[in-house]
Amino acid sequence: MSTAPPPRTTRLMRRLAAAVAAFAVPAAGLVALAGPAQAAASATATYTKVSDWGSGFEGRWTVKNTGTTTLTGWTVEWDFPSGTRVNSAWDAAVTNSADHWTAKNVGWNGTLAPGASVTFGFNGSGSGAPAGCKLNGAPCDGGPSEPGDNPPSAPGTPTAGTVTETSAALSWAAATDDKGVKDYDVYRGSAKIATVTGTSYTDTGLTKGTAYTYSVTARDTAGQTGPSSGTLTVTTPGGTTPPDPGEKVKLGYFTNWGVYGRNYHVKNLVTSGTAAKITHINYAFGNVQGGRCTIGDAYADYDKAYSADQSVDGKADTWDQPLRGNFNQLRKLKAQYPHIKVLWSFGGWTWSGGFGQAAANPAAFAQSCYDLVEDPRWADVFDGIDLDWEYPNACGLTCDTSGPTAFTNMMKAMKAKFGPNNLVTAAITADASDGGKIDAADYAGAAQYTDFYNVMTYDFFGAWAAKGPTAPHSPLTSYAGIPQAGFNSADAIAKLKAKGVPGSKLNLGIGFYGRGWTGVTQAAPGGTATGPAQGTYEQGIEDYKVLKSTCPATGTVAGTAYAKCGSNWWSYDTPATIAGKMAWAKQQGLKGAFYWEFSGDTANGELASAVHSGLQ
């Protein structure tokens, strides 16, 4: 017997007293009180050191039946290092052969129903921990180290924060472990580059214009390493980006409500010369309601009758024809310009509130959209679908809490349903701020199911901040005094690339309108204001075709134009600034460009022409 422990709890002293008789003879001579244990792989044994008083310690084992049949006996075996031993035990018959220890159930606790557990304990001396644990001849839990200690889980797949030409900031969701996670190993490719205790790391010394792949593993307090996380590929900016092979996308949005007050019709694409200079049209918008794709405006979409002078082909609609409205006009446009692909876009700022419910059953949502887009009345009009969710797992007009994988699941279901012969695209956020909307959803994961993304690189700033500061709503780059870091096109594209979205799936967004303030005295950006400037259809916003003459550009900043006229201050793109943006898009290897929306252009389509010429 070892030296008696110092005074402890009454419970422990009762156990010590009960165990003295069992250890009156040498431990090697103890006789088991139960017969052979039943072999059962579906059981675990977990060890815990309950307390340590210096000259001794109390250990406890828990045996649990994790199977589906009753366990009718158990034997736990383990090894102690030399100098560590059991001195007294309770609720099990414990014997040893040198440093190998064996504990068998006693008569009353050997039968365990599925899910049941039993504990036994002992007082020991020495500083070692048990190793090589077996339960009924099998590993106690399959773990390679401390018996009863599971290895940690895989950490979350790393995500990228700020990525520069020479560094990449990484973060990941914590792993879990039954005894606690000690640290994480960070890998670049197959090489371990760091061991950290937290869930973030910044890799430095990188080369610009280079792709790097990262993963993370966790280590627990027993030194066990768990499975690897998923991988993240980031590309540092800079260097030479190879151009995207193939024809560049030149896409414009056509709004169904434009046929009303704006008096803008499909025929205007022909008379302006724009139809010959585009590759795609997004028809906006269909609605998302009750987990389904639904019609947005039935009258404008397929019922409005067109006279001969309004119609693309100069032929008037008749009262009894099966399809009228914009859909029929688009059919006529495609007959004259067969290179144009038309996609039906669903959602948008106002109608994105339904995506959360739709994402709860992505297969059913995809089926409803397919049934609507492929309706026999207009199936030949559309070449695919565009999803304009503002914004997955983030806030727009309403806030979504579907989680970071919801967007990926939705795009996967869409591509599976629409198949390889239809386009599946999406309009996505350009918020590249740390922890912003790009970080909220897995756009890289969804990209594999998406033909291309339309990155909404506009509306970064506007008169919803009624007092200013004045700022361009579509800056290509950052600039000194920009109100919000990460709110510019270059940062958005760089962040999406860093997360693993290829440039060949990204279109740069252009606004065919301006945003403005009134009550402004300062000509340069950054001035104060008293509110939004007056617009034709809405305060704080005006078409380019109007601003071109009423408030001509007086300067440029961050690759876009601004204008000060009277007390009004506006920012918008011109043919010259669009030319600069298109040159940048080509240098970045982007898929192309898109714009919102056709009716803001001049009657001769000068902005659409600038996009077309700039991408040649």
C-alpha positions as CSV (number, residue, x, y, z in Angstrom):
1,M,0.0,0.0,0.0
2,S,1.2,3.5,-0.7
3,T,1.4,6.3,1.8
4,A,-2.1,7.3,2.7
5,P,-3.5,10.4,0.9
6,P,-4.1,13.6,2.8
7,P,-7.7,14.2,4.0
8,R,-10.2,14.2,1.0
9,T,-13.9,13.9,0.5
10,T,-16.0,11.5,2.5
11,R,-16.9,9.7,-0.7
12,L,-13.3,8.9,-1.5
13,M,-12.5,7.7,2.0
14,R,-15.4,5.3,1.8
15,R,-14.0,3.9,-1.4
16,L,-10.5,3.6,0.1
17,A,-11.9,1.7,3.1
18,A,-13.9,-0.7,0.9
19,A,-10.9,-1.5,-1.2
20,V,-8.4,-2.3,1.5
21,A,-9.5,-5.9,1.9
22,A,-9.2,-6.5,-1.8
23,F,-5.6,-5.5,-1.9
24,A,-4.4,-7.4,1.3
25,V,-2.4,-9.7,-1.0
26,P,-0.1,-8.7,-3.9
27,A,-2.0,-7.4,-6.9
28,A,-0.6,-10.1,-9.1
29,G,-2.5,-12.7,-7.0
30,L,-5.9,-11.1,-7.3
31,V,-8.6,-13.4,-8.6
32,A,-11.2,-12.1,-11.1
33,L,-14.8,-12.3,-9.9
34,A,-16.4,-12.6,-13.3
35,G,-16.2,-15.1,-16.1
36,P,-14.8,-14.5,-19.6
37,A,-16.1,-11.2,-21.1
38,Q,-18.3,-11.3,-24.2
39,A,-16.5,-9.9,-27.3
40,A,-18.2,-6.7,-28.4
41,A,-16.6,-4.2,-30.8
42,S,-19.5,-1.8,-30.2
43,A,-18.3,-0.5,-26.8
44,T,-15.9,2.2,-25.6
45,A,-13.8,2.7,-22.5
46,T,-12.9,6.2,-21.5
47,Y,-10.3,7.1,-18.9
48,T,-10.3,10.3,-16.7
49,K,-7.8,11.3,-14.0
50,V,-10.3,12.6,-11.4
51,S,-7.7,14.2,-9.0
52,D,-4.0,14.2,-8.1
53,W,-2.7,14.9,-4.6
54,G,1.0,14.7,-5.4
55,S,1.8,11.3,-3.8
56,G,-1.1,9.6,-5.5
57,F,-4.1,10.1,-7.8
58,E,-7.6,8.8,-8.5
59,G,-8.4,7.4,-11.9
60,R,-11.8,6.5,-13.3
61,W,-12.8,4.4,-16.3
62,T,-16.3,4.5,-18.0
63,V,-17.4,1.6,-20.1
64,K,-20.3,2.3,-22.5
65,N,-22.2,-0.1,-24.7
66,T,-22.5,1.8,-28.0
67,G,-23.9,-1.2,-29.9
68,T,-27.5,-2.4,-30.5
69,T,-27.3,-5.7,-28.5
70,T,-26.8,-6.3,-24.7
71,L,-23.2,-6.6,-23.5
72,T,-22.8,-9.4,-21.0
73,G,-19.3,-8.9,-19.7
74,W,-16.4,-6.5,-20.1
75,T,-12.6,-6.5,-19.7
76,V,-10.5,-3.4,-19.9
77,E,-6.7,-3.7,-20.3
78,W,-4.0,-1.0,-20.4
79,D,-0.3,-0.4,-19.8
80,F,1.2,1.9,-17.2
81,P,4.8,3.1,-17.5
82,S,7.2,1.8,-15.0
83,G,6.6,3.4,-11.6
84,T,2.9,4.0,-12.1
85,R,0.5,1.4,-10.6
86,V,-2.9,0.7,-9.1
87,N,-3.0,0.5,-5.3
88,S,-6.7,0.0,-4.7
89,A,-9.8,-0.3,-6.8
90,W,-13.6,-0.5,-6.6
91,D,-16.4,-1.7,-8.8
92,A,-14.0,-3.9,-10.8
93,A,-11.6,-6.8,-10.2
94,V,-8.1,-5.4,-11.1
95,T,-5.0,-7.5,-11.7
96,N,-1.6,-6.9,-13.2
97,S,1.3,-8.6,-14.8
98,A,4.2,-6.2,-14.4
99,D,3.1,-3.0,-16.0
100,H,0.1,-4.5,-17.9
101,W,-3.2,-4.0,-16.0
102,T,-6.5,-5.8,-16.4
103,A,-9.9,-4.8,-15.0
104,K,-12.9,-7.2,-15.2
105,N,-16.5,-6.5,-14.3
106,V,-17.8,-7.8,-11.0
107,G,-20.9,-9.9,-10.7
108,W,-23.4,-7.1,-10.6
109,N,-22.2,-4.6,-13.3
110,G,-21.2,-6.8,-16.3
111,T,-24.5,-6.6,-18.2
112,L,-25.0,-3.4,-20.1
113,A,-28.0,-2.7,-22.3
114,P,-27.5,-0.7,-25.5
115,G,-26.6,2.8,-24.6
116,A,-25.9,2.0,-20.9
117,S,-22.6,2.7,-19.1
118,V,-20.8,1.8,-15.9
119,T,-17.8,3.3,-14.1
120,F,-15.1,1.8,-12.0
121,G,-12.2,3.6,-10.2
122,F,-8.9,3.2,-8.5
123,N,-6.3,5.0,-6.4
124,G,-2.8,4.9,-7.9
125,S,0.7,6.2,-7.5
126,G,3.1,7.6,-10.0
127,S,2.9,10.2,-12.7
128,G,2.2,8.1,-15.9
129,A,-0.9,7.8,-18.0
130,P,-2.5,4.7,-19.4
131,A,-1.7,3.6,-22.9
132,G,-2.6,0.7,-25.3
133,C,-6.1,0.4,-24.0
134,K,-8.2,-2.5,-25.1
135,L,-11.8,-3.3,-24.3
136,N,-12.7,-7.0,-24.8
137,G,-9.6,-7.3,-27.0
138,A,-10.4,-4.4,-29.3
139,P,-9.1,-0.8,-29.1
140,C,-11.1,1.2,-26.6
141,D,-12.2,3.7,-29.2
142,G,-10.0,3.2,-32.2
143,G,-7.8,6.2,-31.2
144,P,-4.1,5.8,-31.6
145,S,-3.0,7.4,-28.3
146,E,-4.6,8.1,-25.0
147,P,-7.3,5.4,-24.3
148,G,-10.8,6.8,-24.4
149,D,-9.6,10.0,-26.2
150,N,-11.0,10.6,-29.7
151,P,-8.9,12.6,-32.2
152,P,-10.2,16.0,-33.0
153,S,-12.6,16.7,-35.9
154,A,-11.6,18.4,-39.1
155,P,-11.5,22.2,-38.9
156,G,-13.7,24.2,-41.2
157,T,-12.4,24.8,-44.7
158,P,-10.2,28.0,-44.6
159,T,-11.6,31.2,-46.0
160,A,-9.6,34.1,-47.3
161,G,-9.6,37.6,-45.8
162,T,-7.3,40.3,-47.2
163,V,-5.1,38.9,-50.0
164,T,-2.2,41.1,-51.2
165,E,0.5,40.5,-53.8
166,T,2.7,38.9,-51.0
167,S,0.3,37.7,-48.3
168,A,-2.9,35.9,-47.6
169,A,-5.0,36.2,-44.4
170,L,-6.7,32.9,-43.6
171,S,-9.3,31.9,-41.0
172,W,-11.3,28.7,-40.3
173,A,-14.0,27.3,-38.1
174,A,-12.7,25.6,-34.9
175,A,-12.4,21.8,-34.7
176,T,-14.0,20.0,-31.8
177,D,-12.5,17.4,-29.4
178,D,-13.7,15.5,-26.4
179,K,-10.6,16.7,-24.4
180,G,-10.0,20.0,-26.1
181,V,-8.0,21.3,-29.1
182,K,-4.5,22.3,-28.5
183,D,-3.4,23.9,-31.8
184,Y,-3.6,23.8,-35.6
185,D,-1.2,22.9,-38.3
186,V,-1.5,25.1,-41.4
187,Y,-0.4,23.6,-44.8
188,R,0.4,25.3,-48.0
189,G,0.0,22.5,-50.5
190,S,1.7,19.5,-48.8
191,A,4.1,21.6,-46.7
192,K,3.3,22.5,-43.1
193,I,4.1,26.2,-42.8
194,A,2.8,27.1,-39.3
195,T,1.4,25.8,-36.0
196,V,-1.0,28.2,-34.3
197,T,-3.3,28.1,-31.3
198,G,-6.0,30.2,-32.8
199,T,-8.2,29.9,-35.8
200,S,-6.5,32.4,-38.1
201,Y,-3.1,32.8,-39.8
202,T,-1.6,35.2,-42.3
203,D,0.9,33.6,-44.8
204,T,3.5,36.1,-46.0
205,G,6.4,36.1,-48.5
206,L,4.2,35.1,-51.4
207,T,4.7,35.8,-55.1
208,K,2.2,38.1,-56.9
209,G,0.0,36.5,-59.5
210,T,0.4,33.1,-58.0
211,A,-2.2,30.5,-56.9
212,Y,-1.7,28.9,-53.5
213,T,-3.7,26.0,-51.9
214,Y,-4.3,25.9,-48.1
215,S,-5.6,23.3,-45.6
216,V,-5.6,23.0,-41.8
217,T,-5.5,20.1,-39.3
218,A,-6.2,20.2,-35.6
219,R,-4.2,18.6,-32.7
220,D,-5.7,17.7,-29.3
221,T,-4.2,17.9,-25.9
222,A,-3.0,14.3,-26.2
223,G,-1.1,15.1,-29.4
224,Q,-3.5,13.3,-31.7
225,T,-4.0,14.9,-35.2
226,G,-7.4,14.8,-36.8
227,P,-8.5,14.8,-40.4
228,S,-7.6,17.6,-42.7
229,S,-10.0,20.5,-43.5
230,G,-11.1,21.1,-47.1
231,T,-8.8,23.1,-49.3
232,L,-8.9,26.7,-50.3
233,T,-7.1,28.1,-53.3
234,V,-6.2,31.8,-53.4
235,T,-4.5,33.7,-56.1
236,T,-2.4,36.7,-55.2
237,P,-3.1,39.8,-57.3
238,G,-0.5,41.3,-59.7
239,G,1.5,39.6,-62.3
240,T,0.2,38.9,-65.8
241,T,-3.3,37.3,-66.0
242,P,-3.8,35.3,-69.2
243,P,-6.8,36.5,-71.2
244,D,-10.0,34.6,-71.2
245,P,-10.3,32.6,-74.4
246,G,-13.4,32.9,-76.5
247,E,-15.9,35.6,-77.0
248,K,-16.4,38.1,-74.3
249,V,-19.8,38.4,-72.6
250,K,-21.6,41.7,-73.3
251,L,-24.8,41.4,-71.3
252,G,-27.5,44.0,-70.6
253,Y,-30.6,43.8,-68.4
254,F,-34.0,44.5,-69.9
255,T,-36.7,45.3,-67.3
256,N,-40.3,44.3,-67.8
257,W,-41.5,47.5,-66.1
258,G,-39.6,49.7,-68.6
259,V,-42.4,49.3,-71.1
260,Y,-44.5,51.6,-68.9
261,G,-43.3,55.1,-67.9
262,R,-39.9,54.7,-69.5
263,N,-41.5,53.7,-72.8
264,Y,-38.5,51.4,-73.6
265,H,-39.3,48.3,-75.6
266,V,-37.4,45.4,-77.2
267,K,-37.5,47.3,-80.5
268,N,-35.3,50.0,-79.0
269,L,-32.4,47.5,-78.9
270,V,-32.7,47.4,-82.7
271,T,-33.1,51.2,-83.4
272,S,-30.2,52.1,-81.1
273,G,-27.9,49.6,-82.7
274,T,-27.4,47.8,-79.4
275,A,-28.7,44.5,-80.5
276,A,-25.7,43.9,-82.8
277,K,-23.3,44.7,-79.9
278,I,-24.5,42.4,-77.2
279,T,-24.2,38.7,-76.6
280,H,-26.8,38.2,-73.8
281,I,-30.0,39.7,-72.4
282,N,-31.1,39.2,-68.8
283,Y,-34.9,39.7,-68.7
284,A,-35.8,41.1,-65.3
285,F,-37.5,40.0,-63.2
286,G,-39.4,36.9,-62.4
287,N,-40.6,36.7,-58.8
288,V,-39.7,34.1,-56.1
289,Q,-42.7,33.2,-53.9
290,G,-43.6,30.2,-51.8
291,G,-40.4,28.4,-52.7
292,R,-41.1,28.7,-56.4
293,C,-40.3,30.8,-59.5
294,T,-43.3,32.8,-60.5
295,I,-44.3,35.4,-63.2
296,G,-43.3,38.9,-62.4
297,D,-45.7,41.0,-64.5
298,A,-48.0,38.9,-66.7
299,Y,-49.2,41.8,-68.8
300,A,-45.8,43.1,-69.7
301,D,-44.3,39.6,-70.0
302,Y,-46.7,37.9,-72.4
303,D,-50.0,39.8,-72.8
304,K,-49.3,43.4,-73.9
305,A,-50.3,43.8,-77.6
306,Y,-47.8,45.6,-79.8
307,S,-48.7,47.8,-82.8
308,A,-46.8,47.5,-86.0
309,D,-44.7,50.6,-85.3
310,Q,-43.7,49.3,-81.8
311,S,-42.9,45.8,-82.9
312,V,-39.4,44.5,-83.7
313,D,-40.5,43.1,-87.1
314,G,-43.0,45.8,-88.0
315,K,-46.0,43.4,-87.6
316,A,-48.8,44.1,-85.2
317,D,-50.0,41.6,-82.6
318,T,-53.4,40.1,-83.1
319,W,-56.0,39.6,-80.4
320,D,-55.9,35.8,-80.7
321,Q,-52.2,35.0,-81.1
322,P,-50.9,32.6,-78.4
323,L,-48.0,34.8,-77.2
324,R,-47.7,38.6,-77.1
325,G,-45.8,41.1,-74.8
326,N,-42.1,41.2,-74.2
327,F,-41.6,37.5,-74.7
328,N,-42.9,37.6,-78.2
329,Q,-40.8,40.7,-79.0
330,L,-37.7,38.8,-77.7
331,R,-38.6,35.9,-79.9
332,K,-38.7,38.3,-82.9
333,L,-35.4,39.8,-81.8
334,K,-33.7,36.5,-81.7
335,A,-34.9,35.7,-85.2
336,Q,-33.1,38.7,-86.4
337,Y,-30.1,38.4,-84.1
338,P,-29.7,34.6,-83.5
339,H,-26.4,35.1,-81.6
340,I,-28.2,36.7,-78.7
341,K,-28.8,34.4,-75.6
342,V,-31.8,35.4,-73.4
343,L,-31.9,34.5,-69.8
344,W,-34.9,34.9,-67.4
345,S,-33.6,36.6,-64.3
346,F,-35.5,36.0,-61.0
347,G,-35.3,37.9,-57.8
348,G,-33.6,41.3,-57.7
349,W,-33.6,43.8,-54.8
350,T,-37.4,43.8,-54.3
351,W,-38.1,40.1,-54.8
352,S,-35.1,38.5,-53.1
353,G,-37.1,37.9,-49.9
354,G,-38.4,34.6,-51.2
355,F,-35.0,32.9,-51.7
356,G,-34.7,31.8,-48.2
357,Q,-37.8,29.6,-48.4
358,A,-36.7,28.4,-51.8
359,A,-33.3,27.4,-50.6
360,A,-34.8,25.2,-48.0
361,N,-35.8,22.7,-50.8
362,P,-33.4,23.6,-53.7
363,A,-34.5,20.6,-55.9
364,A,-38.2,21.6,-55.7
365,F,-37.3,25.2,-56.4
366,A,-35.2,24.3,-59.4
367,Q,-38.0,22.1,-60.7
368,S,-40.5,25.0,-60.4
369,C,-38.1,27.4,-62.2
370,Y,-37.5,24.9,-65.0
371,D,-41.2,24.3,-65.5
372,L,-41.8,28.1,-65.8
373,V,-38.8,28.9,-68.0
374,E,-39.5,25.9,-70.3
375,D,-43.3,26.6,-70.5
376,P,-44.2,25.5,-74.1
377,R,-45.6,29.0,-74.8
378,W,-42.2,30.6,-74.6
379,A,-39.5,27.8,-74.1
380,D,-37.8,28.9,-77.4
381,V,-37.3,32.4,-76.1
382,F,-35.0,31.5,-73.2
383,D,-31.5,30.0,-73.1
384,G,-31.3,29.6,-69.4
385,I,-31.9,31.2,-66.0
386,D,-30.3,33.9,-63.9
387,L,-30.6,34.1,-60.1
388,D,-30.4,37.5,-58.6
389,W,-30.4,36.8,-54.8
390,E,-29.7,39.9,-52.8
391,Y,-28.1,38.5,-50.6
392,P,-27.4,34.9,-49.5
393,N,-26.9,34.6,-45.8
394,A,-26.7,38.5,-45.5
395,C,-29.0,41.5,-45.6
396,G,-30.5,43.4,-48.5
397,L,-34.0,44.7,-48.5
398,T,-34.5,41.9,-46.0
399,C,-32.1,39.7,-44.1
400,D,-31.4,36.0,-45.0
401,T,-30.1,33.4,-42.5
402,S,-30.0,30.4,-44.8
403,G,-26.3,29.7,-44.0
404,P,-23.1,29.9,-46.2
405,T,-23.9,26.7,-48.1
406,A,-27.4,27.6,-49.2
407,F,-26.4,29.4,-52.3
408,T,-24.1,26.6,-53.4
409,N,-26.9,24.1,-52.9
410,M,-29.3,26.2,-54.9
411,M,-26.9,26.6,-57.9
412,K,-26.1,22.9,-57.8
413,A,-29.8,22.0,-58.0
414,M,-30.3,24.5,-60.8
415,K,-27.5,23.2,-62.9
416,A,-28.6,19.6,-62.4
417,K,-32.1,20.5,-63.5
418,F,-31.4,22.8,-66.4
419,G,-28.5,20.7,-67.7
420,P,-25.6,21.4,-69.9
421,N,-27.6,22.9,-72.8
422,N,-28.9,25.8,-70.7
423,L,-27.0,28.6,-69.1
424,V,-27.2,29.0,-65.3
425,T,-25.9,32.3,-64.0
426,A,-26.2,34.6,-61.0
427,A,-25.8,38.2,-60.1
428,I,-23.7,38.5,-56.9
429,T,-22.5,41.0,-54.4
430,A,-19.4,43.1,-54.8
431,D,-19.0,43.8,-51.1
432,A,-15.3,43.0,-50.4
433,S,-15.1,44.4,-46.9
434,D,-13.7,42.2,-44.2
435,G,-16.6,40.0,-43.0
436,G,-18.8,41.5,-45.7
437,K,-21.3,39.9,-48.1
438,I,-18.7,38.1,-50.2
439,D,-17.5,36.3,-47.0
440,A,-21.1,35.4,-46.1
441,A,-21.7,32.7,-48.8
442,D,-19.6,30.1,-50.6
443,Y,-19.4,31.8,-54.0
444,A,-16.3,29.6,-54.9
445,G,-18.2,26.4,-54.2
446,A,-21.2,27.5,-56.2
447,A,-19.0,28.7,-59.2
448,Q,-18.6,25.1,-60.3
449,Y,-22.3,24.9,-61.1
450,T,-22.5,28.4,-62.6
451,D,-21.6,29.5,-66.1
452,F,-20.7,33.0,-65.0
453,Y,-21.3,35.5,-62.3
454,N,-22.5,39.1,-62.9
455,V,-20.6,41.0,-60.1
456,M,-22.7,44.0,-59.1
457,T,-19.8,46.5,-59.0
458,Y,-22.0,49.5,-58.7
459,D,-24.2,51.1,-56.0
460,F,-21.3,51.1,-53.5
461,F,-22.3,54.6,-52.4
462,G,-25.3,56.8,-52.8
463,A,-27.7,59.3,-51.3
464,W,-29.2,56.8,-48.9
465,A,-26.4,58.4,-46.9
466,A,-28.3,61.7,-47.2
467,K,-25.6,63.9,-45.7
468,G,-22.8,62.3,-47.7
469,P,-19.9,62.2,-48.0
470,T,-20.3,62.3,-51.8
471,A,-18.6,59.4,-53.4
472,P,-18.7,57.6,-56.8
473,H,-21.2,54.8,-56.8
474,S,-19.1,52.6,-59.1
475,P,-15.4,53.1,-58.3
476,L,-13.0,50.8,-60.2
477,T,-10.3,51.1,-57.6
478,S,-9.9,52.5,-54.1
479,Y,-8.8,56.1,-53.6
480,A,-7.8,58.3,-50.7
481,G,-10.8,59.2,-48.7
482,I,-13.1,56.4,-49.9
483,P,-15.9,56.1,-47.3
484,Q,-15.6,52.3,-46.9
485,A,-12.7,49.9,-47.5
486,G,-13.4,47.1,-49.9
487,F,-16.2,49.0,-51.7
488,N,-14.7,49.1,-55.2
489,S,-14.6,46.8,-58.2
490,A,-10.9,45.8,-58.0
491,D,-11.2,44.7,-54.4
492,A,-14.3,42.7,-55.2
493,I,-12.8,40.9,-58.2
494,A,-9.6,40.2,-56.3
495,K,-11.4,38.8,-53.3
496,L,-13.6,36.5,-55.4
497,K,-10.5,35.3,-57.3
498,A,-8.7,34.7,-53.9
499,K,-11.5,32.6,-52.7
500,G,-11.2,30.4,-55.8
501,V,-13.6,31.9,-58.4
502,P,-11.8,32.0,-61.7
503,G,-11.7,35.3,-63.5
504,S,-13.1,33.5,-66.6
505,K,-16.4,33.2,-64.7
506,L,-16.7,36.9,-63.6
507,N,-18.4,39.8,-65.5
508,L,-17.7,43.4,-64.4
509,G,-20.8,45.5,-63.7
510,I,-21.5,48.9,-65.2
511,G,-24.3,51.2,-64.3
512,F,-26.1,53.1,-67.1
513,Y,-27.2,55.7,-64.5
514,G,-25.8,58.0,-61.9
515,R,-26.3,58.6,-58.2
516,G,-26.3,62.0,-56.7
517,W,-26.8,64.4,-53.8
518,T,-28.0,68.0,-53.5
519,G,-26.9,70.8,-51.2
520,V,-23.3,70.1,-52.1
521,T,-20.6,72.9,-52.2
522,Q,-17.5,70.9,-52.8
523,A,-16.7,69.8,-56.3
524,A,-14.3,67.0,-55.4
525,P,-15.6,63.7,-53.8
526,G,-16.0,63.7,-50.1
527,G,-18.3,66.7,-49.7
528,T,-21.3,67.1,-47.4
529,A,-24.8,67.2,-48.7
530,T,-28.4,67.9,-47.5
531,G,-30.1,65.0,-49.2
532,P,-30.6,63.1,-52.5
533,A,-30.7,65.0,-55.8
534,Q,-33.9,65.0,-57.7
535,G,-34.3,62.2,-60.3
536,T,-36.9,61.6,-63.0
537,Y,-38.2,58.4,-61.5
538,E,-36.6,58.3,-58.0
539,Q,-34.7,60.6,-55.8
540,G,-30.9,60.2,-55.9
541,I,-30.8,58.4,-59.2
542,E,-30.9,59.5,-62.9
543,D,-30.3,57.9,-66.3
544,Y,-27.0,58.6,-68.1
545,K,-29.0,59.8,-71.1
546,V,-30.3,62.7,-68.9
547,L,-27.1,63.4,-66.9
548,K,-25.0,63.6,-70.1
549,S,-26.6,66.9,-71.0
550,T,-28.0,68.3,-67.7
551,C,-24.9,67.7,-65.6
552,P,-21.8,66.9,-67.7
553,A,-18.8,65.3,-66.1
554,T,-16.4,67.7,-64.4
555,G,-13.8,65.2,-63.2
556,T,-12.8,61.6,-62.7
557,V,-11.9,59.6,-59.6
558,A,-11.0,55.9,-59.3
559,G,-11.8,55.1,-62.9
560,T,-15.2,56.7,-63.0
561,A,-16.7,60.2,-63.6
562,Y,-18.3,62.7,-61.3
563,A,-20.1,66.0,-62.0
564,K,-20.8,69.2,-60.0
565,C,-23.7,71.3,-61.4
566,G,-25.2,74.0,-59.2
567,S,-25.6,72.4,-55.7
568,N,-26.0,68.9,-57.2
569,W,-23.2,66.3,-57.3
570,W,-23.5,63.2,-59.4
571,S,-21.3,60.2,-60.3
572,Y,-21.7,58.0,-63.4
573,D,-19.8,56.2,-66.1
574,T,-19.1,57.8,-69.5
575,P,-17.9,56.2,-72.7
576,A,-14.4,57.2,-71.7
577,T,-14.5,55.7,-68.3
578,I,-16.2,52.5,-69.6
579,A,-13.3,52.2,-72.1
580,G,-10.9,52.2,-69.1
581,K,-12.9,49.7,-67.2
582,M,-13.1,47.3,-70.2
583,A,-9.3,47.5,-70.6
584,W,-8.9,46.6,-67.0
585,A,-11.4,43.7,-67.3
586,K,-9.4,42.2,-70.2
587,Q,-6.2,42.6,-68.3
588,Q,-7.8,40.7,-65.4
589,G,-8.9,37.9,-67.6
590,L,-12.6,38.4,-66.9
591,K,-15.4,36.8,-68.8
592,G,-16.7,40.1,-69.9
593,A,-19.1,42.8,-68.7
594,F,-22.8,43.5,-68.0
595,Y,-24.9,46.6,-67.4
596,W,-28.0,47.7,-65.6
597,E,-29.9,48.5,-67.7
598,F,-30.6,49.2,-71.4
599,S,-33.1,52.1,-71.0
600,G,-30.5,54.4,-69.2
601,D,-28.5,54.6,-72.4
602,T,-28.8,57.2,-75.2
603,A,-31.0,56.7,-78.2
604,N,-28.0,55.6,-80.2
605,G,-26.7,53.3,-77.5
606,E,-23.3,55.0,-76.9
607,L,-22.6,53.3,-73.6
608,A,-23.4,49.8,-75.0
609,S,-21.1,50.7,-77.9
610,A,-18.3,51.6,-75.4
611,V,-18.7,48.2,-73.7
612,H,-18.6,46.4,-77.1
613,S,-15.6,48.3,-78.4
614,G,-13.7,48.0,-75.1
615,L,-14.0,44.2,-75.1
616,Q,-13.0,43.7,-78.7
